């Protein structure tokens, strides 16, 4: 099983799929904002920023998936982004279900070296509050789906890093014919 996971993480398809997943999730956020006219709260904006780690990890892993250092770096970026996303999504879920009152902040607090809300305000500027929406899919609301996406990412990143702890087996091809 470990060797199967290692072969998956050594594949360019795996990493490009992660990058495309991040792009798709960013696109969903923009669709909710501009297509459905649901204003993003500060937690939504932070979650969008953390989905960028999926794209970044996917691109790094895609560059040279056979190079262990880049594969581990990509997996670590994916792990940190997913773990941070789980924490933000839990906060989002708590704010979302707090008796109908928007309790999250009204301004994003990005670090000074990465002011995403100033660079790309159309994507990272919070314009709403954490209030319950009428949107749901399969009985789950948006913060629950976001939590699920980051939790799945966390599990996959942990599995990839766990598989890196084992050495790849060199295949000795035994000839059964002579």
C-alpha positions as CSV (number, residue, x, y, z in Angstrom):
1,X,0.0,0.0,0.0
2,X,2.8,2.4,0.8
3,X,4.4,1.8,-2.6
4,X,1.1,2.6,-4.3
5,X,0.9,5.9,-2.4
6,X,4.5,6.6,-3.3
7,X,3.9,5.9,-7.0
8,X,0.8,8.2,-6.9
9,X,2.8,11.0,-5.3
10,X,5.6,10.5,-7.8
11,X,3.1,11.1,-10.6
12,X,2.7,14.5,-12.3
13,X,-1.0,13.8,-12.7
14,X,-1.5,13.7,-9.0
15,X,0.1,17.2,-8.5
16,X,-1.7,18.7,-11.5
17,X,-4.9,17.3,-10.2
18,X,-4.3,19.1,-6.9
19,X,-3.5,22.3,-8.7
20,X,-6.7,22.0,-10.7
21,X,-8.7,21.2,-7.6
22,X,-7.4,24.5,-6.0
23,X,-8.4,26.4,-9.2
24,X,-11.8,24.8,-9.2
25,X,-12.4,25.7,-5.5
26,X,-11.2,29.3,-6.1
27,X,-13.6,29.4,-9.0
28,X,-16.5,28.1,-6.8
29,X,-15.8,30.9,-4.4
30,X,-15.9,33.5,-7.1
31,X,-19.1,32.0,-8.5
32,X,-20.7,32.3,-5.1
33,X,-19.6,35.9,-4.9
34,X,-20.3,37.1,-8.4
35,X,-22.7,34.6,-9.8
36,X,-25.0,34.0,-6.8
37,X,-24.3,37.5,-5.3
38,X,-23.3,36.1,-1.9
39,X,-20.9,38.5,-0.3
40,X,-17.8,36.8,1.2
41,X,-17.1,37.2,4.9
42,X,-13.6,37.4,6.3
43,X,-13.5,33.7,6.9
44,X,-14.5,33.0,3.3
45,X,-11.6,35.3,2.2
46,X,-9.1,33.5,4.4
47,X,-10.3,30.1,3.1
48,X,-9.8,31.4,-0.5
49,X,-6.3,32.4,0.4
50,X,-5.6,29.0,1.9
51,X,-6.9,27.3,-1.3
52,X,-4.0,29.0,-3.0
53,X,-1.8,26.6,-1.1
54,X,-3.4,23.8,-3.0
55,X,-2.4,25.5,-6.3
56,X,1.1,26.3,-5.1
57,X,1.7,22.8,-3.8
58,X,0.3,21.3,-7.0
59,X,2.7,23.5,-9.1
60,X,5.7,22.7,-7.0
61,X,5.0,18.9,-7.0
62,X,4.3,19.1,-10.8
63,X,7.7,20.6,-11.5
64,X,9.7,17.5,-10.6
65,X,7.6,14.8,-8.8
66,X,10.6,12.4,-8.8
67,X,12.7,14.8,-6.7
68,X,12.0,13.9,-3.1
69,X,12.8,17.4,-1.7
70,X,10.3,19.1,-4.0
71,X,7.7,16.3,-3.3
72,X,8.1,16.8,0.5
73,X,8.0,20.6,0.2
74,X,4.8,20.3,-1.9
75,X,3.3,17.9,0.7
76,X,4.3,20.2,3.6
77,X,2.7,23.2,1.9
78,X,-0.4,21.2,1.2
79,X,-0.4,20.0,4.9
80,X,0.0,23.5,6.3
81,X,-2.6,25.0,4.0
82,X,-5.1,22.2,4.8
83,X,-4.5,22.3,8.6
84,X,-4.9,26.1,8.6
85,X,-8.0,25.7,6.5
86,X,-9.5,23.3,8.9
87,X,-9.0,25.8,11.7
88,X,-10.4,28.7,9.7
89,X,-13.3,26.5,8.6
90,X,-14.1,25.5,12.2
91,X,-14.1,29.2,13.2
92,X,-16.3,29.9,10.1
93,X,-18.7,27.2,11.2
94,X,-18.9,28.6,14.7
95,X,-19.4,32.2,13.5
96,X,-21.9,31.0,10.9
97,X,-24.1,29.2,13.5
98,X,-23.9,31.8,16.2
99,X,-27.7,32.5,16.5
100,X,-27.9,34.4,13.2
101,X,-25.6,37.2,14.2
102,X,-22.5,37.9,12.1
103,X,-19.7,37.6,14.6
104,X,-16.7,37.5,12.4
105,X,-14.5,40.5,11.7
106,X,-15.3,42.9,8.9
107,X,-11.8,43.4,7.6
108,X,-9.2,40.9,6.6
109,X,-5.9,40.9,8.5
110,X,-3.4,39.6,6.0
111,X,0.3,40.0,6.8
112,X,2.0,43.2,5.6
113,X,4.3,41.3,3.2
114,X,1.2,39.6,1.6
115,X,-1.7,42.1,1.5
116,X,-4.0,40.0,-0.7
117,X,-7.0,42.3,0.1
118,X,-5.0,45.3,-1.3
119,X,-3.5,43.4,-4.3
120,X,-6.6,41.6,-5.4
121,X,-9.6,43.3,-3.8
122,X,-12.1,41.7,-6.2
123,X,-11.1,38.3,-4.8
124,X,-9.9,38.8,-1.2
125,X,-11.9,41.9,0.1
126,X,-14.5,40.8,2.6
127,X,-17.8,42.5,1.8
128,X,-20.2,40.5,4.0
129,X,-20.7,39.1,7.4
130,X,-20.9,35.5,8.8
131,X,-24.6,35.2,8.6
132,X,-26.6,32.0,7.7
133,X,-27.3,31.6,4.0
134,X,-30.1,29.8,2.2
135,X,-27.6,27.8,0.2
136,X,-27.1,24.1,0.9
137,X,-26.0,21.0,-1.0
138,X,-27.0,17.5,0.1
139,X,-28.1,19.0,3.4
140,X,-24.8,20.7,4.2
141,X,-24.1,24.4,4.3
142,X,-21.1,26.2,2.8
143,X,-18.9,26.2,5.9
144,X,-19.5,22.5,6.3
145,X,-18.4,21.8,2.7
146,X,-15.4,23.9,3.1
147,X,-14.5,22.1,6.3
148,X,-14.8,18.8,4.5
149,X,-12.6,19.9,1.7
150,X,-9.8,21.0,4.0
151,X,-10.2,17.9,6.2
152,X,-9.8,15.7,3.1
153,X,-6.8,17.7,2.0
154,X,-5.3,17.3,5.5
155,X,-5.7,13.5,5.4
156,X,-4.2,13.2,1.9
157,X,-1.2,15.5,2.8
158,X,-0.6,13.4,6.0
159,X,-0.7,10.1,3.9
160,X,1.7,11.6,1.4
161,X,4.1,12.7,4.1
162,X,3.8,9.3,5.9
163,X,4.6,7.5,2.7
164,X,7.8,9.6,2.3
165,X,9.1,8.2,5.5
166,X,9.7,4.8,3.8
167,X,12.4,4.1,1.3
168,X,11.3,3.2,-2.2
169,X,11.9,-0.5,-2.8
170,X,14.2,-1.2,-5.7
171,X,12.6,-3.7,-7.9
172,X,14.6,-6.8,-8.5
173,X,13.2,-8.4,-11.6
174,X,13.5,-12.1,-11.3
175,X,13.5,-13.8,-14.5
176,X,11.2,-16.8,-14.4
177,X,12.2,-17.8,-17.8
178,X,15.6,-18.8,-19.0
